[in-house]
Amino acid sequence: MRAGDMVRFKATYQLCGELEEDQRPWLVGLLIEYHKWEKIATIMYDDKLIRIPARNTQKFGRRYLEHYDK
């Protein structure tokens, strides 16, 4: 993942409330910063910067478009 990539990430507690982690929706944002040694991604979503663990972040690609094409 590089800065400027579109990424999808699991919503955090602050964004979706008290849902179980496996029930949280995937959201799409813009990757601002990611360093491999930190394993933390900084993502811009809804005009806010959010720091997410890399394990909850994936590069957004064509394979996900069918889920967001509504």
Buried (B, 14 or more C-beta within 10 A) or exposed (E): BEEEBBBBBBBBEEBEEEEEEEEBEBBBBBBBBBEEEEEEBBBEBEEEEBEBEBEBBBEBEEEBEEEEEE
